[in-house]
Amino acid sequence: MARTLRLPRADGTLTAYRLTGATPVAPPAGPIRSRIAYAAVHVVADPLAAINPTLEAALDWDATLAYRRYIWSLGLAVAEAMDTSQRGMGFDWSTAKELIRRAVAEARGIPGAVIASGAGTDHLEPGQRVALADVEAAYEEQCAFIESVGGRIILMASRALAACAKGGDDYAKVYGKLLEQVSEPVIIHWLGEMFDPALAGYWGATDHTAAMETCLAIVTEHAAKIDGIKISLLSKEKEIAMRRHLPAGVRMYTGDDFNYAELIAGDEDGHSDALLGIFDAIAPAASAGLARLAAGDLQGFHGILEPTVPLSRHIFRAPTRFYKTGVVFLAWLNGLQDHFVMIGGQQSARSLLHLAELFRLADKARVLHDPELAAARMGKLLAVHGLA
């Protein structure tokens, strides 16, 4: 029998919500062959660490690595130490180094496991005295570390570079120097200001079309050192426009958590692969949908993924940078971790109303692995808020 919960609404009332009772989406067996699909994964905080949670980060290493094994078991690749892991939001480079080292080592023992890790400049505090040479050195340090442990690089956007660059030529200089040095092709990540306001004006222009021209020029000049580019602008039109101008052999990895199903399916001129934070939250559905796509079942692909889009748009709604709270909340509902505690206390970054709607949408999208467990945990959260 489907369970019923009394969930809050924006008007201050409690309304009965009856779970759909639909069978959760089950992942397929075997690898994903239709697209390259990275899930940008979250980290599991240690709720018992003797730290100041607003100033320090402590991970539950066992639970964090177990989550990566779960992602790999579904045929997805892991994008490590990215924005979803709260880089720049309480997760420091020192802890990120240890995470990357452990996760890359973990991947070696799992047949077919793919992992790439974020290299940025987050250990460099932006300021008036920071010059391009400092940004280059910071990037080089992180890239060198990832390569030293046998990892692949995702070249993340830099707050420090955004603060000190005078125009597109400065971006070309920094990225050109880095790309000349890397041992293997990298993924470049263009993270929009909706995810991080400090990255406004990236590539030397506030207009995304002008910024795209600078980025495309860099990608074209250094195509041999670039596996692909991930853009996170939440605009399918901009992604498609850029995708159509990429040089041969360079992939577009969609970072559009609003329109991913359509972009992955593609059109007559091409498609996007995926590097998505939402794939952390809907991993079994992502795997199942991509399996349908590989089998030529486009209708089945959309049938699985389209219901997840309203959920994703809710999780990533403005202020978008707080989407990590929804990702971790869903992992807790699904029994993939034992608590709803985050680095920096970010579990408080979304309201109870937001989380209640997330619960409804996750149920309708069939991504609650065990609806009874999820309902029980939602009930506990309501009780904490005085709504028992």
C-alpha positions in Angstrom: 0.0 0.0 0.0 1.4 3.4 -1.0 2.3 5.6 2.0 0.9 9.0 2.7 2.8 11.9 4.2 1.6 15.4 5.2 4.0 17.8 3.5 4.2 21.6 3.8 3.1 24.0 1.1 4.2 27.6 0.5 0.9 28.9 1.9 1.8 27.4 5.3 -0.6 24.4 5.1 0.2 20.7 5.3 -1.2 18.7 2.4 -1.4 14.9 2.2 0.9 13.5 -0.4 0.4 9.8 -1.4 3.4 8.1 -2.9 2.8 6.9 -6.5 3.6 3.3 -5.7 5.4 3.1 -9.0 8.3 0.7 -9.3 11.7 2.6 -9.1 13.8 2.7 -12.3 16.2 -0.2 -12.2 19.7 0.1 -13.8 20.7 -2.2 -16.6 23.5 -4.8 -16.5 26.7 -4.1 -18.4 28.6 -1.0 -19.5 27.1 2.1 -21.1 27.9 2.3 -24.8 25.7 5.1 -26.2 27.5 8.1 -24.6 30.4 8.9 -22.3 28.6 9.8 -19.1 30.3 11.3 -16.0 28.5 11.8 -12.8 30.0 14.7 -10.8 29.8 13.1 -7.4 29.3 14.5 -3.9 31.3 13.8 -0.8 30.0 12.3 2.5 30.8 14.4 5.5 31.9 12.8 8.8 29.1 14.0 11.2 31.2 12.9 14.3 34.4 14.7 13.5 35.7 16.9 16.2 36.0 20.0 14.0 34.3 23.4 13.6 31.9 22.4 10.8 31.7 26.0 9.4 35.5 26.3 9.0 36.9 22.8 8.5 36.1 19.8 6.4 36.1 16.2 7.4 35.0 13.3 5.2 33.6 9.8 6.0 36.2 8.2 3.7 34.5 4.7 3.7 31.1 6.1 2.8 32.6 8.6 0.2 34.5 5.8 -1.6 31.6 3.4 -1.4 29.5 6.0 -3.2 32.0 6.1 -6.0 31.9 2.3 -6.3 28.1 2.6 -6.5 28.4 5.0 -9.4 30.9 2.8 -11.2 28.7 -0.3 -10.7 26.0 1.5 -12.8 28.4 1.9 -15.7 28.8 5.7 -15.1 32.2 7.5 -15.0 33.2 9.6 -11.9 34.0 13.2 -12.2 35.9 13.7 -8.9 36.5 16.7 -6.7 34.3 19.0 -8.8 31.7 21.6 -7.9 29.3 18.9 -6.7 32.0 17.9 -4.1 31.7 21.5 -2.7 34.9 22.7 -4.2 35.0 26.4 -3.3 32.2 25.9 -0.8 34.0 24.5 2.2 35.9 21.7 0.6 39.6 22.7 0.6 42.4 21.6 -1.8 44.2 19.7 0.9 41.2 17.4 1.5 40.6 17.3 -2.3 44.1 16.0 -2.8 43.5 13.1 -0.4 40.1 12.4 -2.0 41.6 12.3 -5.5 44.5 10.1 -4.4 42.1 7.6 -2.8 39.5 7.6 -5.5 42.0 7.1 -8.3 43.6 4.2 -6.4 40.1 2.8 -5.8 39.3 2.9 -9.6 42.4 0.8 -10.4 40.8 -2.2 -8.7 37.5 -2.0 -10.5 37.4 -3.2 -14.1 36.1 -0.6 -16.5 36.1 2.2 -13.9 36.7 5.7 -15.4 37.6 8.7 -13.3 38.7 12.2 -14.0 39.5 14.8 -11.4 39.1 18.6 -11.1 42.2 20.8 -11.2 41.7 24.4 -10.3 43.2 27.3 -8.3 41.0 27.1 -5.2 44.0 27.1 -2.9 44.9 30.6 -4.3 42.8 33.4 -2.7 41.8 36.0 -5.3 43.1 39.4 -4.5 44.7 42.6 -5.9 48.2 41.1 -5.6 47.4 37.9 -7.6 48.9 38.0 -11.0 48.5 35.7 -14.0 51.8 34.0 -13.1 50.3 33.1 -9.7 47.2 31.6 -11.4 49.4 29.6 -13.7 51.5 28.2 -10.8 48.3 27.3 -8.9 46.9 25.4 -11.9 50.2 23.7 -12.5 50.4 22.5 -8.9 47.0 20.9 -9.0 47.5 19.4 -12.5 50.8 18.0 -11.5 49.3 16.3 -8.4 46.5 14.7 -10.4 49.0 13.3 -13.0 51.4 12.2 -10.2 48.7 9.8 -8.8 47.8 8.5 -12.3 44.6 10.6 -12.8 43.0 12.4 -15.7 42.4 16.1 -15.5 39.3 18.2 -15.7 40.5 21.8 -16.0 38.1 23.7 -13.8 37.3 27.4 -14.1 39.3 29.7 -11.8 37.9 32.5 -9.6 41.4 33.9 -9.3 41.8 34.0 -13.1 38.4 35.7 -13.4 39.5 38.3 -10.9 42.8 39.2 -12.5 42.4 38.6 -16.2 42.1 41.8 -18.3 40.6 40.1 -21.3 40.5 37.1 -23.6 44.2 37.2 -24.3 45.0 36.5 -20.7 42.8 33.4 -20.8 44.5 32.3 -24.0 47.9 32.7 -22.3 47.0 30.8 -19.2 45.1 27.9 -20.8 47.7 27.7 -23.6 50.6 27.3 -21.2 48.7 24.6 -19.2 47.6 22.7 -22.3 51.2 22.6 -23.6 52.3 20.9 -20.3 49.6 18.2 -19.7 50.4 14.6 -20.5 47.0 13.5 -21.7 44.0 15.4 -23.2 41.9 17.2 -20.6 38.3 18.2 -20.2 37.8 22.0 -20.0 35.0 23.1 -17.7 33.2 26.4 -18.3 31.2 26.9 -15.2 28.7 29.7 -15.5 28.0 32.5 -13.0 24.7 30.9 -12.1 26.7 28.2 -10.4 29.4 30.5 -9.1 28.9 34.3 -9.2 32.7 34.8 -8.9 33.0 33.4 -12.4 31.0 36.1 -14.1 32.8 37.4 -17.2 34.8 34.2 -17.7 36.9 34.1 -21.0 37.1 37.9 -20.8 33.5 38.8 -21.6 30.2 39.1 -19.8 28.4 38.3 -23.0 28.4 34.5 -23.4 28.5 34.7 -27.2 31.7 36.8 -27.1 33.1 34.6 -24.4 32.4 31.5 -26.5 34.5 32.9 -29.4 37.5 33.2 -27.1 37.0 29.7 -25.7 36.5 28.2 -29.1 39.7 29.8 -30.3 41.7 28.2 -27.4 40.1 24.8 -28.0 40.8 24.9 -31.7 44.4 25.9 -31.3 45.0 23.2 -28.7 42.6 20.5 -29.9 45.1 17.7 -29.7 45.3 18.3 -25.9 41.6 18.5 -25.3 39.3 15.6 -24.9 36.2 17.8 -24.6 34.6 20.8 -23.1 31.9 20.9 -20.5 29.7 24.0 -20.4 27.4 24.7 -17.5 25.4 27.7 -18.7 21.9 26.2 -18.4 21.1 27.1 -22.0 20.6 24.4 -24.6 20.8 27.0 -27.4 24.3 28.1 -26.3 25.5 24.6 -25.9 24.2 23.5 -29.3 25.7 26.6 -30.9 29.1 25.8 -29.4 28.9 22.1 -30.1 28.5 22.8 -33.8 31.7 24.8 -33.9 34.0 22.4 -32.0 36.9 21.0 -33.9 36.8 17.3 -35.0 37.6 15.0 -32.1 36.7 17.4 -29.3 33.6 16.3 -27.4 30.9 18.4 -25.9 30.0 17.3 -22.4 26.7 18.7 -21.4 26.6 20.4 -18.0 23.1 21.6 -18.5 21.1 20.2 -15.6 17.9 21.7 -17.1 18.0 20.3 -20.6 20.3 17.2 -20.5 17.9 14.7 -22.0 17.4 16.6 -25.2 21.1 17.5 -25.5 22.3 13.9 -24.9 19.8 12.6 -27.5 21.1 15.1 -30.0 20.0 16.1 -33.4 21.0 15.6 -37.0 24.2 17.7 -36.5 25.5 15.8 -33.4 25.0 15.2 -29.7 26.4 15.9 -26.3 28.1 13.5 -24.0 27.5 14.1 -20.3 29.3 15.4 -17.2 26.4 16.2 -14.8 25.8 16.8 -11.2 22.3 15.5 -11.6 23.6 12.1 -12.6 24.8 11.8 -9.0 21.2 12.1 -7.8 19.5 10.0 -10.6 22.3 7.5 -11.4 20.1 4.4 -11.9 17.8 6.3 -14.2 20.7 7.9 -16.1 22.2 4.4 -16.7 18.9 2.9 -17.7 18.1 5.7 -20.1 21.5 5.6 -21.7 21.1 1.8 -22.2 17.9 2.4 -24.0 19.6 4.9 -26.2 22.4 2.5 -27.0 19.7 0.0 -28.1 18.2 2.5 -30.5 15.1 3.0 -28.3 14.9 6.8 -28.3 11.3 6.8 -27.0 12.4 4.6 -24.1 15.4 6.9 -23.4 13.1 9.9 -23.1 10.5 7.9 -21.2 13.0 7.3 -18.4 14.9 10.6 -18.4 12.2 13.2 -19.2 10.4 12.6 -15.8 13.7 13.4 -14.0 14.0 16.8 -15.7 11.4 18.6 -13.4 13.3 17.2 -10.4 16.6 18.4 -11.7 15.3 21.8 -12.5 14.0 22.0 -8.9 17.3 20.8 -7.4 19.3 23.3 -9.5 16.9 26.3 -9.2 18.3 29.7 -8.2 20.5 30.2 -6.2 21.9 27.3 -8.3 25.1 27.0 -6.3 23.1 25.4 -3.5 22.1 22.4 -5.6 24.5 20.2 -3.6 22.0 20.2 -0.8 19.4 18.5 -2.9 21.9 16.0 -4.2 23.0 15.0 -0.7 19.4 15.0 0.6 18.4 12.5 -2.2 21.4 10.3 -1.4 20.2 10.2 2.2 16.6 9.5 1.3 17.9 6.6 -0.9 19.9 5.0 1.9 23.2 5.7 0.2 24.5 7.4 3.4 23.3 7.4 7.0 22.8 11.1 7.6 21.9 14.4 6.0 25.0 16.4 7.2 27.2 18.3 4.8 30.5 20.2 4.7 30.0 23.7 6.0 26.6 23.0 7.3 25.2 23.3 3.8 22.3 21.0 4.6 20.6 24.2 5.8 21.0 25.9 2.5 17.6 24.9 1.2 14.3 25.3 3.0 12.0 22.5 4.2 9.5 23.6 1.5 12.2 23.0 -1.1 13.1 19.6 0.3 9.4 18.6 0.5 8.9 19.4 -3.2 12.1 17.5 -4.0 10.6 14.5 -2.3 7.4 14.7 -4.4 9.3 15.1 -7.7 11.7 12.3 -6.9 8.8 10.0 -6.2 7.1 11.0 -9.5 10.4 10.5 -11.4 10.8 7.0 -9.9 14.2 7.7 -8.4 13.4 6.8 -4.8 15.2 3.4 -4.6 13.2 2.2 -1.6 10.1 4.4 -1.3 9.2 3.1 2.1 12.7 4.0 3.5 12.6 7.4 1.8 9.2 8.1 3.3 10.4 7.1 6.7 13.4 9.4 6.5 11.3 12.3 5.1 9.0 11.8 8.1 12.0 12.1 10.5 13.0 15.4 8.8 9.5 16.7 9.2 9.6 15.7 12.9 12.8 17.6 13.4 11.0 20.7 12.1 8.1 20.2 14.5 5.7 18.6 11.9 5.5 15.1 13.4 
